[in-house]
């Protein structure tokens, strides 16, 4: 059979050869008898064989028709098996999933989930990519399969699941002047009286603290801007600068580096942290399972005290 036969013609031929009837094949395909007769005529020319011939009141297959009937049965079974989605088994998964994230997302969501994944899906690997401001575009084109983010997003363009809500804390050295007598959130005036380590998020270099402070942001003295905060604790240790980050991250670094976390000014509010994905991967079994694992870990995860 020549290579330019279309798949719908093969399906029609399968039914023709197995029913040996134009009317029965048309009924199964949901088309008219003239349509099936036309397809049969085209296939006869392409194959160079009548495939079906009349014997009395019935149609019988030629030798070539018998040969193709067997091959088409195998092809139909393979096609149906390929299109059917079997029961998902994470233990058998061999897949890389791309997740857009900042280092806070890795610390608070991806890291804890990764420890759980190694037991249930050892063949699953994650590629963490830099977080983009235009999350919808990155997820739509497959640059990322998922994103974990506290940035604003368009709910009309992305699916979302709230992972947690966090407050903000100021991370400082233990002998910092703000530590003495600290009880409750730092006042905004005291907060603005010290130099800051600024944190820029995504390729848009958004500084959430300055955006939230609005007109008061002009009074904020940013000594250094960083696109991630994992190296900032070492800078803080020898200075009176402060860094404002989500509380669960501040508590983690306070323990790791011997620093102190103080509640940030109330004006900075809270941050909702989301798991985001596009319709493109909404029904992907592996991505769906990974989303459920992340949510499960977050619901059972207690931030470090």
Residue pairs with C-beta under 8 A, 6 or more apart in sequence:
1 46
1 47
1 68
2 46
2 47
4 46
5 43
5 46
9 39
9 42
9 43
10 72
10 75
11 29
11 76
12 25
12 29
12 36
12 39
12 40
12 43
13 39
13 40
13 43
13 51
13 68
13 72
14 69
14 72
14 73
14 75
14 76
15 24
15 25
15 28
15 29
16 22
16 25
16 36
16 39
16 40
16 51
16 52
17 51
17 52
17 61
17 65
17 68
17 69
17 72
18 69
18 73
19 25
19 28
20 52
20 58
20 59
20 60
20 61
21 59
22 33
22 36
22 37
22 40
22 59
23 33
25 36
26 32
26 33
26 35
26 36
29 36
40 51
40 52
43 51
44 50
44 51
47 64
47 68
49 62
49 64
49 65
50 62
50 65
51 61
51 62
51 64
51 65
51 68
52 59
52 60
52 61
52 62
52 65
53 59
53 60
53 62
54 60
61 69
85 285
88 285
88 286
88 289
90 120
90 121
90 124
90 289
91 120
91 121
91 122
91 123
92 123
93 121
93 123
93 124
93 286
93 289
94 123
94 124
95 123
95 124
95 125
95 286
96 124
96 125
96 126
96 127
97 124
97 125
97 126
97 127
97 145
97 146
97 286
97 287
97 290
98 126
98 127
98 128
98 129
98 142
98 143
98 144
98 145
98 146
99 105
99 110
99 126
99 127
99 128
99 129
99 144
99 145
99 146
99 147
99 148
100 128
100 129
100 130
100 131
100 132
100 135
100 138
100 139
100 143
100 144
100 146
100 147
100 148
100 149
101 109
101 110
101 128
101 129
101 131
101 147
101 148
101 149
102 131
102 149
102 201
102 202
102 228
103 228
103 229
103 230
104 150
104 229
104 245
104 246
104 249
105 128
105 131
105 148
105 149
105 273
106 128
107 230
107 249
107 252
108 164
108 246
108 248
108 249
108 273
108 303
109 148
109 163
109 273
109 275
109 294
109 297
109 298
110 126
110 128
110 148
110 294
112 297
112 298
112 301
113 290
113 293
113 294
113 297
114 126
116 293
116 296
116 297
117 124
117 126
117 290
117 293
120 293
121 289
124 286
124 290
129 138
129 143
129 144
130 202
130 203
131 147
131 149
131 151
131 201
131 202
131 203
132 138
132 143
132 144
132 202
132 203
133 151
133 202
133 203
133 204
133 206
135 144
135 147
135 149
135 151
135 153
135 158
135 276
136 153
136 154
136 157
136 158
136 278
137 143
138 144
138 147
139 145
139 146
139 147
139 158
139 276
139 277
139 278
139 280
139 281
140 157
140 278
140 280
142 280
145 277
145 281
145 284
145 287
146 275
146 276
146 277
146 281
146 287
146 290
146 291
147 275
147 276
147 277
148 163
148 273
148 274
148 275
148 276
148 294
149 273
149 274
149 276
150 201
150 208
150 246
150 271
150 272
150 273
150 274
151 201
151 202
151 206
153 160
153 274
153 276
157 278
158 276
158 277
158 278
159 276
159 277
159 278
159 279
159 282
160 274
160 275
160 276
160 277
161 274
161 275
161 291
161 295
162 272
162 273
162 274
163 273
163 274
163 275
163 294
163 295
163 298
164 273
164 298
165 270
165 271
165 272
165 273
166 246
166 247
166 248
166 270
166 271
166 273
167 246
167 247
167 263
167 264
167 270
167 271
168 209
168 244
168 245
168 246
168 247
168 250
168 263
168 264
168 268
168 269
168 270
168 271
169 244
169 245
169 246
169 247
169 250
169 251
169 261
169 262
169 263
169 264
170 178
170 186
170 191
170 242
170 243
170 244
170 250
170 261
170 262
170 263
170 264
171 232
171 233
171 236
171 242
171 243
171 244
171 245
171 250
171 253
171 254
171 259
171 260
171 261
172 178
172 179
172 236
172 240
172 241
172 242
172 243
172 259
172 260
172 262
173 236
173 237
173 238
173 239
173 240
173 259
173 260
174 258
174 259
174 260
176 240
176 242
176 260
177 194
177 240
178 186
178 190
178 194
178 242
178 262
179 260
179 262
182 262
184 263
185 262
185 263
185 264
185 265
185 266
186 262
186 263
186 264
186 265
187 265
188 216
188 265
188 267
191 242
191 264
191 265
192 216
192 219
192 220
192 221
194 221
194 240
194 241
194 242
195 221
195 222
195 223
195 239
195 240
195 241
195 242
196 209
196 220
196 221
196 222
196 223
196 241
196 242
196 243
196 244
197 222
197 223
197 224
197 225
197 226
197 229
197 232
197 235
197 236
197 241
197 242
197 243
198 207
198 209
198 210
198 222
198 224
198 225
198 226
199 207
199 208
199 209
199 225
199 226
199 227
199 228
199 229
199 232
199 243
199 244
199 245
200 206
200 207
200 225
200 226
200 227
201 207
201 208
201 227
205 225
205 227
207 222
207 225
208 271
209 217
209 220
209 244
209 268
210 217
210 220
210 222
211 217
212 267
212 268
212 269
213 220
213 267
213 268
216 267
223 241
224 235
226 232
229 243
229 245
229 249
229 253
232 243
233 243
233 253
233 256
233 257
233 259
234 257
235 241
236 242
236 243
236 257
236 259
237 257
237 258
237 259
244 264
244 268
245 253
246 271
246 273
247 261
247 263
247 303
248 303
248 304
250 261
251 261
251 303
251 304
251 305
252 303
252 304
253 259
253 261
254 260
254 261
255 304
275 291
275 294
275 295
277 287
277 291
281 287
282 288
